[in-house]
Amino acid sequence: MSDSYKRDIKAALNDSFLRRTLDKFAVEYRAGRDRVFSEVDERGLIRRIADVKDAAAQHTEELYARFKEEAERRGAVVHRAKNAAEAREIIAAIAKENGVKSVVKSKSMTAEEIGLNAYLGAEGVEVNETDLGEWIVQLRRERPSHMVMPAIHLSRGQVADEFEKATGREQDHENVDKLVKTARAELRPKFHAADMGISGANFLIAETGAITIVTNEGNGRLVNTLPRIHVALAGLDKLVPTLDDALTALQVLPRNATGQRITSYVTFIDGATACAKSPSGRKILHIVLLDNGRTAIAKDPLFSQIYRCVRCGACANVCPVFRLVGGHRMGHVYVGAIGLVLTYLYHDRDAAKKLCQNCVGCGACKDVCSGGIDLPRLIQEIRARFAKEDGEPMMSRLARYAMRNRTVFHRLLKFMRFAQKPFSGRDGFVRHLPMALFGKHGFRTLPALAPKAFRELWPSLRRNVENPRFRIALFAGCAQDFALPHQLVAAMKVFRYFGVEVDFPMGQTCCGLPLVALGEKDAALDVARQNITAFAGKYDAIVTLCASCASHLRHGYPKAVGAEAEEFSARVMDFSSFVHDKLDVTEKDFARLGWKVAYHASCHLCRELGVKDAPRALISAAAHYTPTPEEETCCGFGGSWSVKFPEISAELMRKKLDNVCSADATHLALDCPGCTIQLRGGADQGKRAIKVVHVAEVLAAALESGEKDDNEQ
């Protein structure tokens, strides 16, 4: 990670206005989005969009030919540009041919992609952005920090300062309405004077040759109607077969982008219209379709998903990292999770190399994507390609060597357990290392490896159960096996009480997700096959207390291994789902604890696995569930990500713990050992009066409390 990128991140974290603005927006956006999507079949619409866009990707040439024929039949001229340079040259030639001196432009990320403004400026053409946010960042000579809200990173005071420089007049730094009026007064003459208007397009409808433009400001229509020339610039990925397909996407796009049912303006332009300014009496309409690698990407079996993107910006809206550092550090031209992918595919390989590391892997982007794009998987694939092409860093090579060999890996962990003895306390934390060794990682206390791993405790815990309700295999995962075995011991108490027979296959090893995060695909594949072999017995379910393991075992293995993993993966269940859904436990099964228990929804559980109700229901059955704000927001662990970006990790953790403490909870329950390490370590380091426990520990304590009451009676 470059020093300059680290400095940029630090500067963003120290920008208090940026932090407050993005925090406020993230909370309000979630509420607004949930409200408007409650009115429609969100998942059904997203599946329909994905199907339409996937089909369009496979039939790009047919759709382009049909669109060109229909658009030109209606008076437009359609161009196809193979790359950014050719697109710039086409538009500059149109300007030169028509004697264009002044251009007004509405917001277009495709224009940003090709660097159009600077190119036209060098050709002697004045370009004026007319979207309010775009005009502001143009005045500042910046690029947009968000695809939908380009100037979200700026305060009204900063905007007022720019307007004072642009107008030479003093501005009211607090009155937003007056600032908007200033912009309107400055831009209106430019609309009237412009020879050419340039816009983007949200959809290109093949059956009619029409373009669709979605905006919330009237500037878009002024750009399209007032100048005698209109140039629409869009990627080939904006092609859709029919008007109905565009209308389907319009049910999702505004809801996902801004929490609106529909934007203020939805414009359909169907050919060259009447125009008094034009010598011919008709609008001069040019439509430039940009390839820039899109047709090649459409043939890629994995990355063709990006054709589904409708540029709603939702992946940035929900990204916990974007929320802290903003779009200038979470993108290059395009921002958010899709920006990390598009930077690699379209723009700057070196920029992508650092950007794709700054993804915590929480899955929030995938969860809200308008087209159901598996963005975390695409980012993982980019990391793997970098690892293969550029050579692996030492950390990755060591992890690959150790983790693909179970015996070596477990011996290494046992050696670490021995080596930590001078530095670890009895409470399960490393206590006695000098703080200088922790550096930026001092925001949490580090966990110590347990005196005995769960696999070493297993012989004394194993029980035969007569007439068991279920026979399951327990998948431990690295962290719970060697650092947090007490969580598995608690689960064993629950299983025993409810008549479940448990097996613990000793041939199991790490699930392989850490290797995937490091780009070590081959080693992760070896590990997956080892686990599939280890769990070849006849079990009703394979249960794990780790949400990340459960997600990877269930969804990651079939993608990596193929058909031989399907039977294994189909049996995988997380602990809370198994206890709640299969054992059908209720509050009648527990002696209710007096604990006030908050809940942290681990990312892989609530999003990748879609498990939301079961953990909360179990907590409510055994104790007093205490809701807290943003339960499904990432805690900032992300495995090795928190090692690379400790400052961001620390802020995400603190925000989570602040929300829990504000509710006066005594305990924080969760379903993931990684989150346990993060939040338990943070609570300890911050001297917070809260105990971080697994859901299994809450249930086991309630069962023990009931047994104690029975004995006392």
C-alpha positions in Angstrom: 0.0 0.0 0.0 1.6 3.3 -1.1 2.4 6.0 1.5 0.5 8.6 -0.5 -2.7 6.5 -0.4 -2.3 6.0 3.4 -1.9 9.8 3.7 -5.1 10.3 1.7 -7.0 8.0 3.9 -5.7 9.7 7.1 -6.7 13.1 5.7 -10.2 11.8 5.0 -10.6 10.3 8.5 -9.5 13.7 9.9 -12.1 15.6 7.8 -14.9 16.0 10.4 -17.4 17.5 7.9 -17.0 14.6 5.5 -17.5 12.2 8.4 -20.7 13.9 9.6 -22.1 14.3 6.2 -21.6 10.7 5.0 -22.8 9.4 8.4 -26.0 11.4 8.2 -26.5 10.4 4.6 -25.8 6.7 5.2 -28.5 6.5 7.9 -31.1 8.5 6.0 -30.5 6.6 2.8 -31.1 3.3 4.4 -34.3 4.4 6.0 -35.6 6.0 2.7 -34.5 3.0 0.6 -36.3 0.5 2.9 -39.4 2.6 2.8 -39.8 2.8 -0.9 -38.8 -0.8 -1.6 -41.4 -2.0 0.8 -43.9 -1.1 -1.9 -42.5 -3.4 -4.6 -41.0 -6.9 -5.0 -37.4 -5.8 -4.7 -35.8 -9.1 -5.3 -38.1 -10.0 -8.1 -37.3 -6.7 -9.9 -33.6 -7.1 -9.4 -33.8 -10.6 -10.9 -35.7 -9.3 -13.9 -33.1 -6.5 -14.4 -30.2 -9.1 -14.1 -31.9 -11.4 -16.7 -32.5 -8.5 -19.2 -29.0 -7.1 -18.8 -27.3 -10.5 -19.0 -29.2 -11.3 -22.2 -28.2 -7.8 -23.6 -24.5 -8.5 -22.8 -24.7 -11.7 -24.9 -26.5 -9.9 -27.8 -24.8 -6.6 -27.9 -24.1 -6.6 -31.6 -27.8 -7.4 -32.5 -29.0 -4.7 -30.1 -26.6 -2.2 -31.4 -27.6 -2.8 -35.0 -31.3 -2.5 -34.2 -30.7 0.6 -32.1 -28.6 2.3 -34.9 -31.2 1.4 -37.5 -34.2 2.8 -35.5 -32.4 5.9 -34.2 -31.1 6.9 -37.7 -34.5 6.3 -39.2 -35.7 9.0 -36.7 -33.0 11.5 -37.7 -30.1 10.7 -35.4 -26.6 9.9 -36.3 -25.2 7.0 -34.4 -21.4 6.5 -33.9 -19.5 3.7 -32.3 -16.2 4.4 -30.5 -13.9 1.5 -29.8 -12.1 3.4 -26.9 -12.0 6.6 -25.0 -9.7 8.4 -27.5 -11.9 7.6 -30.4 -15.0 8.8 -28.5 -13.3 12.1 -27.7 -12.2 12.5 -31.3 -15.8 11.8 -32.6 -17.3 14.5 -30.3 -14.6 17.0 -31.1 -15.1 16.5 -34.8 -18.9 17.1 -34.4 -18.1 20.3 -32.6 -15.6 21.4 -35.2 -17.9 20.6 -38.1 -20.6 22.7 -36.6 -18.5 25.6 -35.5 -19.2 24.9 -31.8 -17.5 27.3 -29.4 -19.6 26.7 -26.2 -21.0 23.5 -24.7 -23.4 22.9 -21.9 -23.3 19.5 -20.3 -25.4 17.5 -18.0 -24.0 14.9 -15.6 -22.4 11.9 -17.4 -20.1 9.4 -15.8 -19.2 8.1 -19.3 -17.9 11.6 -20.1 -15.8 11.4 -17.0 -14.6 8.0 -18.1 -13.2 9.3 -21.4 -11.9 12.6 -20.0 -14.0 14.6 -22.3 -14.0 18.1 -20.7 -10.3 18.5 -20.7 -10.0 17.3 -24.3 -12.6 19.7 -25.6 -11.1 22.5 -23.6 -7.7 21.8 -25.3 -9.5 22.0 -28.6 -10.7 25.5 -27.8 -14.3 24.5 -26.8 -15.7 26.0 -23.6 -17.4 23.3 -21.6 -19.8 24.2 -18.8 -21.2 21.5 -16.4 -24.8 22.4 -15.5 -25.7 19.8 -12.9 -25.2 21.7 -9.6 -22.9 19.2 -8.1 -20.9 18.7 -11.3 -20.5 22.5 -11.7 -19.2 22.8 -8.2 -16.5 20.2 -8.7 -15.7 21.6 -12.1 -15.0 25.0 -10.4 -12.8 23.2 -7.9 -11.0 21.2 -10.7 -12.0 18.0 -8.9 -13.6 14.8 -10.1 -17.0 13.7 -8.7 -16.9 12.0 -5.3 -20.1 10.1 -6.0 -21.9 9.0 -9.2 -25.2 10.5 -8.2 -24.1 13.2 -5.7 -20.8 14.6 -7.1 -20.2 17.2 -4.4 -21.4 15.3 -1.3 -18.0 15.8 0.2 -18.2 19.6 0.3 -19.8 21.9 2.9 -22.0 24.8 2.1 -19.2 27.1 3.2 -16.8 25.5 0.7 -19.4 25.9 -2.0 -20.0 29.5 -1.1 -16.2 30.1 -1.3 -16.1 28.7 -4.8 -19.1 30.7 -5.9 -17.5 33.9 -4.6 -14.4 33.1 -6.8 -16.6 32.4 -9.8 -18.9 35.4 -9.5 -16.7 38.0 -7.8 -19.6 38.6 -5.4 -19.9 37.8 -1.7 -22.1 34.8 -1.0 -24.3 33.8 2.0 -22.4 30.9 3.5 -25.4 29.5 5.4 -28.3 29.9 3.0 -28.5 27.0 0.6 -31.4 28.4 -1.3 -29.5 31.6 -2.1 -26.5 29.5 -3.3 -28.7 27.5 -5.6 -30.1 30.8 -7.0 -26.6 32.0 -7.6 -25.9 28.9 -9.6 -29.1 29.3 -11.6 -28.2 32.9 -12.4 -24.7 32.0 -13.5 -25.7 29.0 -15.6 -28.9 30.2 -17.3 -27.1 32.5 -19.8 -24.8 29.6 -20.7 -27.7 27.5 -21.8 -28.9 30.2 -24.2 -25.4 30.8 -25.6 -24.4 27.2 -26.0 -24.0 25.7 -29.5 -24.0 22.1 -28.3 -25.5 20.2 -25.4 -23.9 16.9 -24.2 -25.7 14.4 -22.1 -25.3 10.8 -21.0 -28.0 8.2 -21.2 -29.4 5.8 -18.7 -30.9 3.4 -21.3 -30.7 3.0 -25.0 -33.9 1.3 -26.3 -33.2 -0.9 -29.3 -36.8 -1.4 -30.4 -37.4 2.4 -30.9 -33.9 3.9 -31.1 -34.8 6.1 -28.1 -32.5 7.3 -25.3 -33.7 7.6 -21.7 -32.3 10.2 -19.4 -33.1 10.2 -15.6 -32.4 13.4 -13.6 -33.5 15.4 -10.6 -32.6 18.8 -12.0 -34.1 20.7 -14.9 -30.7 21.3 -16.3 -30.8 18.0 -18.1 -33.8 19.0 -20.3 -32.3 22.4 -21.0 -29.1 20.8 -22.2 -31.1 18.5 -24.5 -33.5 21.1 -25.9 -32.0 24.6 -26.1 -28.8 24.1 -28.1 -29.1 23.3 -31.8 -26.9 20.2 -31.4 -27.4 17.4 -28.9 -24.7 14.7 -28.4 -25.7 11.8 -26.2 -22.7 9.7 -24.9 -23.3 6.2 -23.4 -21.6 2.9 -23.1 -22.8 -0.1 -25.1 -23.8 -1.6 -21.7 -26.8 0.8 -21.7 -28.5 -1.0 -24.5 -31.8 -2.8 -23.6 -34.2 -4.5 -26.0 -37.5 -2.8 -25.2 -39.2 0.1 -23.5 -40.7 -2.3 -21.0 -37.2 -3.3 -20.0 -36.2 0.3 -19.4 -39.4 0.9 -17.4 -38.7 -2.2 -15.2 -35.3 -0.8 -14.4 -36.8 2.6 -13.6 -38.7 1.0 -10.8 -35.4 0.2 -9.1 -32.9 2.9 -10.2 -34.4 5.9 -8.4 -35.3 3.8 -5.4 -31.8 2.5 -5.1 -30.0 5.8 -6.0 -31.8 8.3 -3.8 -34.7 6.6 -2.1 -37.3 8.1 -4.5 -40.1 6.3 -6.3 -39.3 8.3 -9.4 -36.9 11.1 -10.2 -38.1 14.6 -11.0 -37.4 14.2 -14.7 -37.5 11.1 -16.8 -36.9 12.0 -20.5 -37.3 9.8 -23.5 -35.8 11.3 -26.7 -37.0 9.5 -29.8 -35.1 11.0 -32.7 -34.3 14.5 -33.9 -37.0 17.0 -32.9 -37.9 20.4 -34.2 -35.4 23.1 -33.4 -35.6 26.8 -34.5 -31.9 27.4 -33.8 -30.9 24.8 -36.4 -30.6 25.8 -40.0 -32.5 22.7 -41.1 -35.2 23.3 -38.5 -34.4 20.0 -36.9 -32.2 19.2 -33.9 -28.8 17.9 -34.9 -28.7 14.7 -32.8 -25.6 12.5 -32.5 -25.5 9.4 -30.3 -22.0 8.1 -29.4 -21.9 4.5 -28.1 -18.6 3.7 -26.3 -17.0 0.3 -26.2 -13.8 0.9 -24.3 -13.5 -2.8 -23.5 -17.2 -3.5 -22.9 -17.6 -6.1 -25.7 -14.7 -8.1 -24.4 -16.0 -7.9 -20.9 -19.4 -9.1 -22.1 -17.8 -12.4 -23.1 -16.1 -12.9 -19.8 -18.0 -15.6 -17.8 -17.5 -13.8 -14.5 -17.0 -10.1 -15.2 -19.9 -9.9 -17.7 -22.0 -9.1 -14.6 -20.9 -5.5 -14.8 -23.3 -5.0 -17.7 -26.1 -5.1 -15.1 -24.9 -1.9 -13.5 -27.3 1.0 -13.9 -25.0 3.5 -12.2 -27.3 4.1 -9.2 -24.4 4.5 -6.8 -26.1 2.3 -4.1 -22.9 0.3 -3.6 -21.2 3.4 -2.4 -24.2 4.5 -0.3 -24.0 1.4 1.9 -20.2 0.8 1.8 -18.8 1.3 5.4 -15.4 2.3 4.0 -16.9 4.8 1.6 -18.8 6.2 4.5 -15.5 7.0 6.3 -13.2 8.1 3.5 -15.4 9.3 0.7 -15.4 8.6 -3.1 -12.0 10.2 -3.9 -10.4 7.3 -1.9 -12.9 4.6 -2.9 -12.7 4.9 -6.6 -10.8 6.5 -9.5 -13.4 7.7 -12.0 -16.3 5.5 -10.9 -16.6 5.1 -7.1 -17.8 2.6 -4.6 -17.5 -1.2 -5.1 -18.4 -1.0 -8.8 -15.7 1.7 -9.1 -13.0 -0.7 -7.8 -14.0 -3.2 -10.5 -14.3 -0.6 -13.3 -11.0 1.0 -12.4 -9.4 -2.3 -13.0 -11.3 -3.0 -16.3 -11.4 0.4 -17.9 -8.8 2.8 -16.4 -5.8 2.4 -14.2 -4.3 -0.9 -13.2 -2.0 0.6 -10.5 -4.9 2.6 -9.0 -7.0 -0.6 -9.0 -4.3 -2.5 -7.2 -4.5 -0.3 -4.1 -8.2 0.4 -4.3 -9.3 -3.3 -4.4 -7.4 -3.9 -1.2 -9.6 -1.3 0.6 -12.7 -3.6 0.5 -13.7 -5.0 3.8 -15.8 -7.7 2.1 -19.0 -7.0 4.1 -21.2 -7.8 1.1 -23.4 -4.7 1.6 -22.9 -3.7 -2.0 -24.0 -7.0 -3.3 -27.1 -6.9 -1.0 -28.4 -3.6 -2.6 -27.1 -3.9 -6.1 -29.8 -3.0 -8.7 -28.6 -5.8 -10.9 -27.6 -8.4 -8.3 -23.9 -8.1 -9.2 -21.6 -10.2 -7.0 -19.3 -7.3 -6.4 -17.3 -8.9 -3.5 -16.5 -11.9 -5.7 -15.3 -9.7 -8.6 -13.0 -7.8 -6.2 -11.7 -11.1 -4.9 -11.0 -12.2 -8.4 -9.1 -9.0 -9.1 -7.0 -9.6 -6.0 -6.3 -13.1 -7.2 -5.2 -11.9 -10.6 -2.8 -9.3 -9.1 -1.4 -12.0 -6.9 -0.8 -14.3 -9.9 0.5 -11.6 -12.3 2.7 -9.6 -9.9 3.9 -12.2 -7.5 2.7 -12.9 -4.0 3.7 -10.8 -1.0 5.4 -12.7 1.8 2.3 -12.8 3.9 0.4 -14.6 1.2 3.1 -17.1 0.5 3.4 -18.0 4.2 -0.4 -18.3 4.5 -0.5 -20.5 1.4 2.2 -22.8 2.6 0.9 -23.2 6.1 -2.9 -23.4 5.5 -3.0 -25.8 2.6 -1.3 -28.4 4.9 -3.5 -29.1 7.9 -0.7 -30.8 9.9 1.7 -27.9 9.4 -1.0 -25.3 10.1 -2.1 -26.9 13.3 1.5 -27.4 14.5 2.2 -23.7 13.8 -0.8 -22.7 15.9 0.3 -24.9 18.8 3.8 -23.4 18.6 2.2 -19.9 18.7 0.2 -21.0 21.8 3.4 -21.9 23.5 5.3 -18.8 22.4 2.6 -16.4 23.7 2.7 -17.7 27.3 5.0 -14.9 28.6 2.6 -12.3 27.1 -0.9 -13.6 27.7 -3.2 -13.2 30.7 -5.7 -15.5 32.1 -8.6 -13.6 30.6 -7.8 -14.7 27.1 -5.9 -11.5 25.9 -2.3 -10.7 25.1 -1.5 -8.2 27.8 2.2 -7.8 28.3 3.6 -6.7 24.9 5.0 -3.2 24.7 2.4 -0.8 23.1 5.1 0.2 20.6 4.7 -3.2 19.0 1.0 -2.6 18.4 1.3 0.7 16.6 -1.9 1.6 14.9 -3.4 -1.7 16.0 -3.6 -0.7 19.6 -7.3 0.2 19.3 -8.1 -3.4 20.4 -6.6 -5.9 22.7 -5.3 -9.0 20.8 -6.7 -12.4 21.6 -4.5 -15.1 23.0 -4.7 -18.7 21.8 -6.6 -20.9 24.3 -4.6 -23.3 26.5 -6.3 -26.2 24.7 -7.9 -26.2 21.3 -11.4 -27.5 20.9 -10.1 -30.5 19.0 -8.0 -31.4 22.1 -11.1 -31.0 24.3 -13.3 -33.0 22.0 -12.6 -36.5 23.4 -13.9 -35.3 26.8 -17.0 -33.6 25.3 -18.2 -36.2 23.0 -21.4 -38.0 24.0 -23.6 -40.7 22.6 -27.2 -39.6 22.4 -29.9 -42.2 22.5 -32.6 -41.6 19.8 -31.1 -38.3 18.7 -33.3 -35.8 17.0 -30.5 -35.0 14.6 -27.0 -36.2 13.9 -24.7 -33.3 12.9 -21.1 -32.6 12.2 -19.5 -29.6 13.9 -17.3 -27.4 11.7 -15.0 -25.3 14.1 -13.0 -23.0 11.9 -9.6 -21.7 12.9 -10.5 -19.0 15.4 -13.0 -21.0 17.5 -11.0 -24.2 17.4 -7.8 -22.5 18.7 -8.7 -19.1 20.2 -12.3 -19.3 21.2 -13.1 -22.9 22.0 -15.4 -21.9 24.8 -18.0 -20.8 22.2 -18.0 -24.3 20.8 -18.2 -25.8 24.3 -21.3 -23.6 24.9 -22.8 -24.9 21.7 -22.2 -28.5 22.8 -24.3 -27.8 25.9 -27.1 -26.6 23.8 -26.9 -29.5 21.4 -26.8 -32.0 24.3 -29.8 -30.4 26.0 -31.9 -30.6 22.8 -31.0 -34.2 21.9 -28.6 -33.6 19.1 -25.7 -36.0 18.5 -22.5 -34.3 17.4 -19.5 -35.5 15.5 -16.3 -33.5 15.1 -14.3 -34.8 12.1 -10.6 -34.4 13.0 -9.6 -34.0 9.4 -11.2 -30.6 9.1 -9.1 -27.5 8.7 -9.6 -23.8 7.9 -12.5 -23.0 5.6 -10.1 -21.2 3.2 -11.8 -17.8 3.2 -8.6 -16.1 4.4 -6.8 -17.5 1.4 -9.5 -16.3 -0.9 -9.1 -12.8 0.6 -5.4 -12.9 -0.1 -5.9 -14.0 -3.7 -4.6 -17.5 -3.1 -7.3 -19.4 -5.2 -5.3 -22.6 -5.7 -4.5 -23.0 -2.0 -8.1 -22.2 -1.1 -9.3 -24.9 -3.5 -7.0 -27.5 -1.9 -8.3 -26.6 1.5 -11.9 -26.9 0.3 -11.3 -30.4 -1.0 -9.8 -31.4 2.3 -12.9 -30.3 4.2 -15.3 -32.0 1.8 -13.4 -35.2 2.3 -13.4 -34.8 6.1 -17.2 -34.4 6.2 -18.1 -37.2 3.9 -20.1 -39.0 6.6 -23.8 -39.2 6.9 -25.0 -36.1 8.8 -28.3 -34.3 8.9 -26.4 -31.1 8.8 -22.9 -29.6 9.0 -23.2 -26.8 11.6 -20.8 -24.0 12.2 -20.7 -21.2 14.8 -18.8 -18.9 12.4 -20.9 -16.9 10.0 -18.0 -16.3 7.6 -17.2 -20.0 7.5 -20.8 -20.9 6.9 -21.1 -18.4 4.0 -17.9 -19.6 2.4 -18.7 -23.3 2.9 -22.2 -22.9 1.5 -21.7 -20.4 -1.3 -17.9 -20.3 -2.0 -17.2 -24.0 -2.3 -19.7 -24.7 -5.2 -18.2 -21.7 -7.1 -14.6 -22.9 -6.5 -14.9 -26.6 -6.5 -17.9 -27.3 -8.7 -20.4 -30.2 -8.5 -18.4 -32.3 -6.0 -19.1 -29.6 -3.4 -22.8 -29.3 -3.9 -23.9 -32.1 -1.6 -21.5 -30.9 1.1 -22.5 -27.3 0.8 -26.3 -28.0 0.8 -25.9 -29.5 4.4 -24.1 -26.5 5.9 -26.1 -24.4 8.4 -25.1 -21.6 10.8 -25.7 -22.3 14.5 -28.6 -19.9 15.0 -30.6 -21.2 12.0 -30.1 -24.8 13.0 -31.2 -24.2 16.6 -34.1 -21.9 15.7 -35.3 -23.5 12.5 -34.6 -27.2 13.1 -34.9 -27.5 16.9 -37.8 -25.2 17.1 -36.8 -23.7 20.4 -38.9 -21.1 22.1 -38.7 -19.0 25.3 -40.4 -21.9 27.1 -37.2 -23.9 26.8 -35.1 -21.4 28.8 -34.9 -19.8 32.1 -34.8 -16.1 31.1 -31.6 -14.4 32.0 -31.5 -10.9 33.4 -29.0 -9.8 30.8 -29.8 -6.8 28.5 -28.4 -8.2 25.2 -27.6 -6.2 22.2 -27.0 -7.9 18.9 -24.4 -7.4 16.1 -25.5 -8.9 12.8 -22.3 -10.3 11.3 -22.0 -9.4 7.6 -21.8 -12.9 6.2 -24.7 -14.0 8.3 -27.2 -11.3 7.6 -26.3 -10.7 3.9 -24.5 -13.6 2.4 -26.7 -16.2 4.2 -29.8 -13.9 4.6 -30.2 -14.9 8.2 -31.8 -12.1 10.1 -34.6 -13.2 12.4 -33.2 -16.4 14.0 -30.5 -14.9 16.2 -32.7 -12.1 17.5 -35.5 -14.6 18.3 -33.0 -16.8 20.2 -31.7 -13.9 22.2 -35.2 -12.8 23.0 -36.1 -16.3 24.1 -33.1 -16.5 26.6 -32.6 -12.9 27.7 -33.8 -9.3 27.2 -33.0 -8.4 23.6 -32.1 -4.7 23.4 -32.2 -3.3 19.8 -29.4 -0.8 18.8 -28.9 1.5 15.8 -27.3 0.0 12.7 -27.1 -3.6 13.9 -26.3 -4.8 10.4 -23.4 -2.4 9.8 -19.9 -3.9 9.6 -17.8 -3.9 12.7 -14.6 -3.4 10.7 -12.8 -6.7 11.2 -12.6 -8.2 7.7 -9.8 -10.6 8.6 -6.5 -9.4 7.1 -8.2 -6.2 5.9 -8.1 -4.8 9.5 -4.3 -5.4 9.5 -3.9 -3.3 6.3 -6.3 -0.5 7.3 -6.3 -0.3 11.1 -7.4 3.3 11.2 -10.6 2.6 9.3 -11.1 -0.6 11.1 -10.9 1.2 14.5 -13.5 3.8 13.5 -16.0 1.2 12.3 -15.5 -0.7 15.6 -15.9 2.4 17.8 -19.1 3.3 16.0 -20.5 -0.1 16.6 -19.5 -0.2 20.3 -20.8 3.4 20.8 -24.2 2.3 19.5 -24.3 -0.7 21.9 -23.2 1.3 24.9 -25.8 4.0 24.2 -28.5 1.3 24.7 -27.1 0.4 28.2 -26.7 -3.2 27.1 -24.8 -5.5 29.5 -23.9 -8.0 26.7 -23.3 -7.9 23.0 -24.2 -11.2 21.2 -23.1 -12.2 17.7 -22.5 -15.2 15.5 -18.9 -14.8 14.3 -15.5 -15.3 15.9 -13.9 -12.6 13.8 -16.4 -10.1 15.0 -15.8 -11.4 18.5 -12.1 -10.8 18.2 -12.8 -7.2 16.9 -15.5 -6.2 19.3 -14.3 -8.0 22.4 -10.8 -6.6 21.9 -12.2 -3.1 21.4 -14.4 -3.3 24.4 -11.5 -4.4 26.6 -9.1 -1.8 25.2 -11.7 0.9 25.7 -12.6 -0.2 29.2 -16.3 -0.5 28.1 -18.6 -2.2 30.5 -20.0 -4.8 28.1 -19.4 -8.5 27.6 -19.1 -9.8 24.1 -20.5 -13.3 23.7 -21.6 -15.7 21.0 -25.4 -16.4 20.7 -24.5 -20.0 21.8 -23.1 -18.6 25.1 -26.4 -16.8 25.8 -28.4 -19.9 25.2 -26.0 -22.1 27.3 -26.1 -19.6 30.2 -29.9 -19.6 30.1 -30.0 -23.4 30.2 -27.5 -23.5 33.0 -29.6 -21.0 34.9 -32.7 -23.2 34.5 -30.8 -26.2 35.7 -29.6 -24.3 38.7 -33.1 -23.2 39.5 -34.3 -26.8 39.3 -31.6 -28.0 41.6 -32.4 -25.3 44.2 -36.0 -26.4 44.1 
